[in-house]
Amino acid sequence: MVRIRVLVVDDHRIFAESLAAALAAEPDVEVSAAGSGPAALRCLERAAGEGRRYDVLLVDADLGGRLPGARPAVPVQASNEEGLVDGISLVAGVRSAHPGVRTVVLAERDDPRRAALALQAGASGWVAKDCSLSRLLNVIRGVLRDETHLPPALLTGVLRELTAARKHRTESERLVESLTPREREVLRCMVAGLGRKAVAERLFLSPHTVRTHMQNVLGKLGVHSTLAAVALARRAGVGPADLEPAGRLRPEETNSA
């Protein structure tokens, strides 16, 4: 018999242990529980190292105590042993580090916006915490067949959210494309959280030149703050600059800045 390996990730211990016990009663399900995002990531890494990868993660939407409707709080990669990782951030991190693992978000309430965020982050399903065990098992088996599962009442709202997000992304991409190559590099440094001095050191430019580039970036993107520019860049799919030590630019590149 092929067994399905499930990891329940919920910081409410009684719920996590009860759900794990209920799932473990199924003859084809092997289940473990983790109480936080960092703990879940350690379980995944350990299992992968032992050649016993998990198949499905069941993740609490409110993991880490985030407020309902809040955006993912921190990148999984930036978390530490004691750090908080909210449910949707964990989904994104698992998709990146363990693409073969399916994730299903467990939620206390229907929320089209957060369900859409979960799907965009890589979740295969959004399920109410008070659903029946048979319903949850159907979802677990379904996502392993590459199905996407949402409560029927959420479908219209989630589609509306995804359509709006796609529209915003398209507009954001158009604005980013209006930047020069140097301005895009400055924007990627901003996404990485670098300040003006750090950007200047990285790109071998003067702080005054970096300030001019940053002002141009804000103007072309139509925003008034670095935070707004970073948010727009992320919608457009702009990633952070590689923070490994950069090689020195050729003189002609420096002069062209």
N, C-alpha and C positions, 0 to 999 in steps of 0.2 A: 504493500500500500504506500503510495506517495503521500507524505505528510506535508501539510502547509505550516510553515514556521511564521508565527505571528508575534509581534512585539507591541504591547500596549504601553503608550506613553501618556501618563496622566499624573499630575501632582496631588491628586486626591487619592490617598493610599487605599481607603476602603473601596472606592469605586474601581480602581485599577485592579486590585486583588480579586474583587468579586467578579469582574468581567473576565479576568484571566482564568479563574476557576471554572466559570460557565463555559468558556470556549474550550478549555482543556478536556471537558467531558466528551467532546466530539472525538471519535476514533482517529480521524485524519488530521487533527489540529494539534500542533505543539506550540505552546505559548509561554512567553516571559513578560515581565513588566518592568518599566523604568519610570522613575519619578520626576525626571527633568529632561530638558533637551540635551545637555552635556552627557547625562547618564545614558541616554538613548544612543548618542553618537559613539560612546565607548562600547556599548553592547554591539553595535553594528560593526565596528572595527574589529572587535575581538572575534565575533562570529565569522567575519570574512577571513580573518587570519587562520581560523581553524577549519576553513572550508565548509562551514555550516551556515551559509548566508540566510538571512530572514527573507521571507517572501512578501510580507505585508506589514506595514506599520499602521496602527490605529492611534491617531494623535489628537489630544485634547485641543480644541480650537483656542481655549483660554489658558493654555499652558503658560506658566510663569506669571499669571495674574494680570494679563493685559486687559485694558478696558475694552468692552464690546465696540467694534467698529474701528479699533486702532490699527494703524498700518503696521507691518512687520517691524519690530523694534530694532533688532541688531542683526548683522550678518552672522550666520552660524560660525563662520571662520574666526570671528572676533571674540567669540565667547570663551570663557575659561572654566575651570573646574566648578567655581561657585556661581558663574554668571547665569543670568536668565536668558532663555531663548524661547520666544513665543512660538505658538503652534505653526503659524504660517511660515515664519522664518525657518523653522525646523524642516518643513516640507521642502522648501527651496534648497536647503543645504543637503538634504538626503538625495534629492534629484541630481544635484551636482556631483556628490561624492559616491553615491550608490545608485546609479541609474536603473539597475535591475529591480530595485525594491519598489513596490507599489505602496502608496500612502492613501489612507482614508481619514478624513477629519471628522471627529466626533464633536457635535455642538449641542449646547443646551437650548438654542433658539434658532429659528430660521432667519438668516440674514443674507439677502442676495449679494450685497456688496462684498462681504467677507467670503462668501462661497465662491464668488468670481475671483477674488484675490487668491484663494486656495487653489483653484484650477489653474490660474496663470502661474502659480508657483510650482505646479507639477502634481497636485493631488489628483487622484483618480475617482474620488468620491467624497460626498458630504452627507453625513448621516446624523439624525437626531439621537441624542444619548438615551432617550426613552423609547427607542424603537425595540421591536421584539428581537430575541436572539436569532430566530430563524431568518428575519430580514437582514440582520447584520452578517450572518453566515452566507446568505445569498450575495451580498455585496462583496464580501471577501473573495468568494469564488469567482464572482463576475469580473472584478478588476484584474484577476490573474488571467482572464481571457481578453484582456485589453478593453474591457467595457468601462464606461464612465457612468457613475451612479449619482443621481441627485433626487431629492424628494420632488414629486410632481408639482407641488405648490411653489417651488423655487425656480422652476424652469424659465418662466417668462421674465422674472426679475433678473436672473443670472444672465440670460441672453442680452437683456437690455444693458446691463453693466459691461459685458464683454464688448458689445458693439460700441458703447461710448468710449471704452478704454482704447479700442482699436482706432477710433477717430482721433482721440487725443494723441496717440502714439504717432499717427501719420503726420499730424501737424507739427509735433515735436521733432520728428525726423527731418521735415522740410526746413525748420529753423536751424537745426544743427548743421545741415548741409550748406547753409549760407556762410558758415564760418570758414576762415582760411585754415590750412593745415596747422599752422602755429597756434591759432586760436583754439582749434580742437584739442591740441596737446595740452594747452593751458586748462581747458575745460576738464580733460581727463585727470589732471592734477588736482583740480578743485573737487572732483568726484571722490578722489582718494583722500580728501581731507587736508591737503597741503595748504598752508598759508602763503602769503605773497613772498616772504623771504625764502621759504623752502622751495617754492616753485622757481624762484630766481636761481637758487643754487643748483637745482636739478637741471634746468635748461641752460645754464651758463649765460643768463641774462641779467641785466641790472634790475633792481626792484622797481625803478621808474618805468622801465619797458614792460615789466610784468603787470604793473598797475594799469598801463595803457591797454594791454591785451585783455585784462579782466574787464575793464570798462567797455571795451568793444564787444566782448562776449555777452555781457549783460544787455547792452543796447541791441545787438542783433537778435538775441533771444526774447527781447521784450519783457524782461524781468528787472526787479530792482534790488535783488539781494543774491548773495552766493547760494543760500539755501534754496531759493526758488530756481536758480540756474541748475543746481545739482538735481533737484527733483525732476525738472524738465529733461535733463540729460539722461536720467535713469529711465524715464518713459520712452525715450528714443533709443534705448538699448546701449547707451554709451557706458562702457565700463571704466573702472579706475585705472590710472596709470600704474604700470609695473613699478613697484617701489624698490626693486633691486637696484644696486648702484648703476647708474646710467653711464654709457660710454660717452666720451667727449665728442661733441659735434664737430664736424669739419668746419674750417674757417668760413667757407662760403655759406654754410647753413647759418652760422652765427651772424654773419653780416647781413643775411637776408631777413633776419628777424626784425 
